[in-house]
Amino acid sequence: MPIAADSIKFGTDGWRGVIAADFTFERVTFVAPIAAKVLAEVYGESTGSNTIIVGYDRRFMAEEFAKKTAEVVQAAGFDVMLSESYAPTPAFSWAAKQQNALGALVLTASHNPGSYLGLKVKGSFGGSVSPETTQKIEAQLSQTPVEVRTPGSFKTFNPWPSYCDEIRSKVDLARIQELMTQGKLTVFADVMHGAAAGGLSQILGAPITEINSSRDPLFGGGAPEPLPRYLSQLFRVMRTHRRQKDAGLQVGLVFDGDSDRIAAVDGEGNFLSSQILIPVLIEHLAERRHFSGEVVKTISGSDLMPRVAALYQLPMYETPIGYKYIADRMLSTPVLLGGEESGGIGYGNHIPERDALLSALYVLEAIAQSGMDLSDLYKRLQQRTGYTSAYDRIDLHLASMDVRSRLLEQLQSQPLTKIADQKVVDCLTIDGYKFRLADDSWLLIRFSGTEPVLRLYCEAPTLKQVHHTLNWAKDWANSV
């Protein structure tokens, strides 16, 4: 029976599905050569290459799917470099650029629960392929399968050394190591059983306290997503350390399943999302490292980001949600930093790819060079900009795709003029509907493209206002 093209859907960063139900060897065997062929069409002329990098994370059967991917891509006539071990997705993006390859196919489902696996497609430049390239892959799914050619070459490689050398070179490693050696800085890392395991200590050349470093395909019964509800062990370990006399500065760094997203925990035990980390990093890179360039944020990013950028007269650019839009911008203009609220942050002096380990190094450098805790750095930014806010988001599961259609139709035909007792002063529609309200808060309403889910995001002066607005949005959605 032929593969149904509509059973394979590419989202903002590749194709994902439940193992054995949606994500099967048969479908991977079908998709991988098509993805390789499109990479050759898009990047073949500029690279003169015939090489495809194949990598994987620590998920259930990820190695087996990677080997099958390498096998069918090689059979389609491509030279294949298959990873010898799991590694962060950014390491494979770096390998694609460093090896002058056509691109990389990475077997990972990022932050999804353990029942999922996926295929990320990376371009020769070292980042997520553009939406146009993804559309080319999807368009060819309904066509004749890739013809069998003379098989290409095959070899394995270790992705870690070159990647670690590259990101290690970008920070003042000696200063970080000095504080750690003196006991003035203690580093904790929750790798969430994922591909960042062992990475930070390898890069720093110094021991750290690593949590959840074992391979666990079930991710402790949760998901490898850097959210507070999955970090109880990290909070507990850091709280115990904080009670020690002369504990010094401490920081917890959190990595998702394939190490392209980051969050942190400060010395007082507060969870810090990228909504907080990005402003801190903008300040650090502009003030202490004297870097320049455009700051790129998605529309769900905090309003503190443009305010901090303005302190340093850095231009700001806003994109739809999805790191591929940021990567696309990074390819066309000098960028200081590009980041999204879900934890993905990338840098203009590196590849156009979100990279959690490099972000972790810059966070450590900011602490080491300032001598301040992360929350103190953040509070100082709030004072300097005169802007204080709270943020939250929820995913609302709808009864059906018909309900989704009705909500979308109402937003288009009857635009909201008042939300949670606040007048709507502006609406941005580059991705969903972002309503800016009279009290300087905002509400973003977005729809999942593949399932009946409504995503609601809000930033307001207080957490109470945030939850009031989000509850209003839920009631509105349920009333339509």
C-alpha positions in Angstrom: 0.0 0.0 0.0 1.5 3.4 -0.9 2.3 6.0 1.7 -0.5 8.6 2.1 1.2 12.0 1.6 -1.3 13.7 4.0 -0.2 11.4 6.8 3.2 13.2 7.0 2.9 16.8 8.2 5.8 19.2 8.6 5.4 21.7 11.4 7.6 24.7 12.3 10.7 22.5 12.6 10.3 19.2 10.8 8.0 16.3 11.0 7.0 14.6 14.3 4.7 11.7 15.3 4.0 9.0 17.7 6.4 6.1 17.3 4.8 3.1 15.5 1.5 4.9 15.0 2.6 7.9 12.9 6.4 7.7 12.9 7.3 4.4 11.3 10.2 2.9 9.5 8.1 2.8 6.3 7.4 6.5 6.4 11.0 7.5 7.3 12.2 5.3 4.4 9.9 7.2 2.2 10.5 10.8 3.5 14.3 10.8 4.0 15.4 10.4 0.4 12.9 13.1 -0.7 14.3 15.5 2.0 17.8 14.7 0.8 16.8 15.3 -2.8 15.3 18.7 -2.0 18.4 19.6 0.0 20.5 18.8 -3.1 18.1 21.0 -5.3 18.4 23.9 -2.9 22.0 23.8 -1.8 23.8 21.6 -4.3 25.0 24.4 -6.6 26.2 26.6 -3.8 28.1 23.8 -1.9 29.2 21.5 -4.8 28.5 18.8 -2.2 26.8 15.4 -2.3 27.0 14.8 1.5 24.1 14.4 4.0 24.7 14.5 7.7 22.5 12.1 9.7 22.3 12.5 13.5 20.0 11.6 16.4 19.2 12.2 20.1 18.6 9.8 23.0 15.0 8.8 22.3 13.6 5.3 22.0 15.0 3.7 18.9 16.5 6.9 17.6 19.7 5.1 16.6 17.8 2.5 14.6 15.8 5.2 12.8 19.0 7.1 12.1 20.7 4.0 10.6 17.7 3.4 8.4 17.7 7.0 7.3 21.4 6.8 6.5 20.8 3.5 4.6 18.0 4.8 2.3 19.7 8.2 1.7 22.9 6.4 0.7 20.9 4.1 -1.6 19.5 7.2 -3.3 23.0 8.2 -4.3 24.1 10.5 -1.5 27.3 10.4 0.5 26.3 9.9 4.1 28.0 10.8 7.4 26.3 9.0 10.2 26.9 10.1 13.8 28.6 7.6 16.1 26.6 8.8 19.1 23.7 11.0 20.2 24.5 14.7 20.2 22.6 18.1 20.4 20.7 19.0 17.3 22.9 22.2 17.0 26.0 20.0 16.8 24.6 18.4 13.6 23.6 21.8 12.2 27.2 22.9 12.9 28.5 19.7 11.2 26.5 20.5 8.1 28.2 23.8 7.8 31.6 22.7 8.9 31.6 19.7 6.5 30.2 21.8 3.6 27.4 19.3 3.4 24.0 19.7 1.7 22.4 19.6 5.1 21.5 17.4 8.0 18.7 15.0 8.8 18.3 14.7 12.6 16.2 12.1 14.3 14.6 13.9 17.3 11.3 15.0 18.7 12.9 17.8 20.7 10.8 18.5 23.8 7.8 16.2 23.0 6.9 13.3 25.3 8.7 10.0 25.1 6.2 8.4 22.7 7.3 10.8 19.9 10.1 10.8 17.4 10.7 13.1 14.5 12.9 14.3 11.6 14.4 17.7 11.6 15.8 19.0 8.3 18.8 21.4 8.4 20.3 23.3 5.6 23.9 23.6 4.4 24.3 26.9 6.2 23.8 25.3 9.6 20.2 26.0 10.5 16.5 25.1 9.9 15.5 25.1 6.3 13.2 27.9 5.1 9.4 27.4 4.9 9.8 27.4 1.1 12.2 24.4 1.3 9.8 22.6 3.7 7.0 23.2 1.2 9.2 21.7 -1.6 9.6 18.5 0.5 5.9 18.3 1.2 5.0 18.9 -2.4 7.2 15.9 -3.5 5.6 13.5 -1.0 2.7 12.8 -3.4 5.0 12.3 -6.4 6.9 9.2 -7.5 9.5 8.0 -4.9 13.1 9.0 -5.4 14.7 6.8 -8.1 17.3 4.3 -7.1 20.8 5.4 -8.1 24.4 4.2 -7.6 24.8 4.3 -3.8 26.9 7.0 -2.4 29.7 6.6 0.2 29.2 6.0 3.9 31.2 6.8 7.0 30.6 7.5 10.6 31.9 10.5 12.6 32.0 11.9 16.2 30.1 15.2 16.2 31.2 16.4 19.6 34.8 17.5 19.3 34.4 20.1 16.5 31.1 21.4 18.0 32.6 21.8 21.5 35.7 23.5 20.1 33.5 25.9 18.1 31.3 27.1 21.0 34.1 27.0 23.6 36.0 29.6 21.5 33.1 32.1 21.8 33.3 32.8 25.5 35.8 33.8 28.2 36.1 30.3 29.4 39.1 31.1 31.7 37.0 33.5 33.8 34.2 31.0 34.2 36.6 28.2 35.1 38.4 30.6 37.6 35.2 31.3 39.5 34.2 27.6 39.5 37.7 26.5 40.8 37.6 29.1 43.5 34.2 27.9 44.7 32.6 31.3 43.9 30.3 29.8 41.2 28.5 26.5 41.3 26.9 25.2 38.2 24.0 22.8 38.0 22.6 21.3 34.8 19.3 19.4 34.3 19.8 17.7 30.9 16.3 16.1 31.2 17.7 12.7 30.1 18.5 14.3 26.7 21.2 15.0 24.2 23.0 17.7 26.3 24.2 15.0 28.8 27.9 15.4 29.4 28.1 18.4 27.2 28.6 21.3 29.6 31.3 19.5 31.7 33.1 18.5 28.5 33.1 22.1 27.2 34.0 23.7 30.6 36.7 21.1 31.4 35.4 21.2 35.0 33.0 19.1 36.9 29.4 20.3 37.4 26.4 18.8 39.1 24.4 17.2 36.3 20.9 16.0 37.0 18.8 13.5 35.0 21.9 12.5 32.9 20.9 8.9 32.4 19.1 7.8 29.3 15.4 7.4 30.0 13.2 7.1 26.9 10.2 7.9 29.1 11.8 11.1 30.5 10.8 10.3 34.1 7.1 10.1 33.0 7.1 13.7 31.8 8.6 15.5 28.8 12.1 16.9 28.2 10.7 20.4 28.1 12.4 23.2 30.2 9.3 24.0 32.3 9.0 24.3 36.1 6.7 21.4 36.5 9.5 19.0 35.3 12.3 20.5 37.4 11.4 19.4 41.0 14.7 17.6 41.4 16.8 20.6 40.2 14.9 22.9 42.6 15.5 20.5 45.5 19.3 20.1 44.8 19.8 23.8 44.4 17.8 24.6 47.6 20.0 22.2 49.6 23.2 23.8 48.2 21.9 27.3 49.0 21.7 26.4 52.7 25.5 25.9 52.8 27.7 28.6 54.3 29.5 30.6 51.7 27.6 29.0 48.9 28.6 31.8 46.5 26.9 32.3 43.2 24.9 29.4 41.8 22.9 28.8 38.7 20.9 26.0 37.3 20.8 25.5 33.5 18.0 23.5 31.9 18.2 21.8 28.4 15.4 20.2 26.4 15.6 16.8 24.8 17.8 17.8 21.9 19.6 20.7 23.5 18.3 23.5 21.3 16.1 25.2 24.0 17.2 26.5 27.4 15.9 27.8 30.7 17.6 28.6 34.0 17.1 28.7 37.7 18.7 31.6 39.6 20.5 31.5 43.0 17.3 32.1 44.9 15.5 29.2 43.2 13.4 31.2 40.7 12.7 29.7 37.3 13.8 31.9 34.5 12.4 31.4 31.0 14.0 32.8 27.8 11.6 35.8 28.3 14.0 36.7 31.1 17.2 35.2 29.7 17.0 37.0 26.4 17.0 40.5 27.8 19.9 39.6 30.1 21.9 38.2 27.2 21.2 41.3 25.0 22.6 43.4 27.8 25.6 41.1 28.3 26.6 40.8 24.7 26.1 44.5 24.0 27.6 46.0 27.2 30.4 43.6 28.2 31.3 42.0 24.9 30.6 45.1 22.8 28.7 43.1 20.1 26.3 44.8 17.8 23.6 43.8 15.3 19.9 43.4 15.0 17.9 41.8 17.8 15.3 39.4 16.4 12.3 38.2 18.4 9.2 36.3 17.7 5.8 38.0 18.3 5.4 36.1 21.5 8.6 37.6 23.0 8.6 39.9 25.9 8.2 43.7 25.5 11.4 44.0 27.6 13.5 42.8 24.7 12.9 45.9 22.5 13.4 48.1 25.5 16.8 46.6 26.3 17.8 46.7 22.7 16.9 50.4 22.6 19.3 51.0 25.6 22.1 50.0 23.2 20.6 51.5 20.1 20.2 48.1 18.5 17.6 47.6 15.8 14.7 45.2 16.5 12.9 42.8 14.1 9.8 40.8 14.8 8.9 37.4 13.2 6.2 34.8 13.3 6.7 32.0 15.8 9.2 29.3 14.6 12.9 29.5 14.7 13.2 29.0 10.9 11.9 32.6 10.5 14.6 33.9 12.8 17.2 31.8 10.9 16.0 33.2 7.6 16.5 36.7 9.0 20.0 35.8 10.3 21.0 34.8 6.8 20.1 38.2 5.3 21.3 40.8 7.9 23.9 41.1 10.7 22.2 39.9 13.9 23.3 40.1 17.5 20.8 37.5 18.8 17.6 35.9 17.8 15.3 34.3 20.3 11.8 32.8 20.9 9.8 32.6 24.1 9.9 28.8 24.1 13.6 28.8 24.9 15.4 28.8 21.5 18.2 31.4 21.2 20.8 31.8 18.5 23.7 34.1 17.8 24.9 36.0 14.8 28.5 35.0 15.5 27.6 31.3 15.2 25.3 29.4 12.9 21.7 30.6 12.4 20.4 28.0 14.8 19.1 28.0 18.4 21.8 26.5 20.6 21.2 25.8 24.3 24.8 24.9 25.2 26.2 28.1 23.7 23.4 30.0 25.4 24.4 28.4 28.7 28.0 29.5 28.2 26.9 33.1 27.6 24.7 32.9 30.7 27.7 31.7 32.7 29.9 34.4 31.2 27.4 37.1 32.1 27.4 35.9 35.7 31.2 35.5 35.8 32.0 38.9 34.3 29.3 40.8 36.2 29.7 39.0 39.5 25.9 39.1 39.9 23.1 36.6 40.2 20.8 36.2 37.1 17.8 37.7 38.9 19.8 40.7 40.0 20.9 41.3 36.4 17.2 41.0 35.4 16.0 43.4 38.1 18.6 45.9 37.1 17.3 45.8 33.5 13.7 46.4 34.8 14.9 49.4 36.7 16.9 50.8 33.8 14.0 50.5 31.3 11.3 51.3 33.8 9.4 48.2 32.6 8.1 45.4 34.8 5.9 42.6 33.6 4.6 39.1 34.0 4.0 36.5 31.3 2.2 33.2 30.9 0.7 31.0 28.1 -1.8 28.2 28.0 -2.8 25.7 25.3 -6.6 25.3 25.1 -7.8 22.0 23.6 -10.9 22.6 21.4 -13.7 20.1 20.8 -13.0 19.7 17.1 -11.4 21.4 14.0 -14.9 22.8 13.3 -14.7 24.8 16.5 -11.3 26.0 15.4 -12.8 27.1 12.1 -15.6 29.0 13.9 -13.2 30.8 16.1 -11.0 31.8 13.2 -14.0 33.0 11.2 -15.2 35.2 14.1 -11.8 36.8 14.6 -11.8 37.6 10.9 -15.4 38.9 10.6 -15.9 40.4 14.0 -12.5 41.8 15.2 -12.2 42.1 19.0 -12.3 45.7 20.2 -12.2 45.0 23.9 -10.5 42.3 25.9 -10.7 41.7 29.6 -12.1 45.2 30.2 -9.3 46.8 28.2 -9.6 48.5 24.9 -7.8 47.0 21.9 -5.4 49.6 20.5 -3.6 47.5 17.9 -3.7 44.1 16.2 -0.7 42.4 14.6 -1.5 39.4 12.3 1.8 38.1 11.0 1.1 34.9 13.0 -2.3 34.6 14.6 -3.8 37.7 16.3 -1.7 39.7 18.7 -3.9 42.3 20.4 -2.1 45.2 22.2 -4.3 46.6 24.9 -4.7 50.1 26.5 -2.8 49.1 29.7 0.3 48.2 27.7 -0.4 44.5 28.0 -0.9 42.1 25.0 -2.8 38.9 24.2 -1.7 36.6 21.4 -4.2 34.1 20.0 -2.8 31.4 17.7 -4.2 28.2 16.2 -2.3 25.0 15.8 -2.2 24.1 12.1 -2.6 20.4 12.6 -4.8 19.8 15.6 -7.8 21.5 17.4 -5.6 23.5 19.8 -5.7 27.2 20.6 -2.5 28.8 21.9 -3.0 31.8 24.2 -0.1 34.0 25.3 -0.2 37.1 27.5 2.1 39.7 29.0 0.8 42.3 31.4 2.1 44.4 34.3 1.2 41.8 36.9 0.6 38.0 37.0 -2.9 38.7 38.3 -3.7 40.7 35.1 -2.1 38.0 32.9 -4.3 35.3 34.4 -7.4 37.5 34.2 -6.7 38.1 30.5 -6.0 34.4 29.8 -9.2 33.4 31.6 -11.1 35.9 29.6 -9.7 34.5 26.4 -10.6 30.9 27.5 -14.2 32.0 28.2 -14.4 33.8 24.8 -13.2 30.7 23.0 -15.6 28.4 24.8 -18.5 30.7 24.1 -18.2 30.7 20.3 
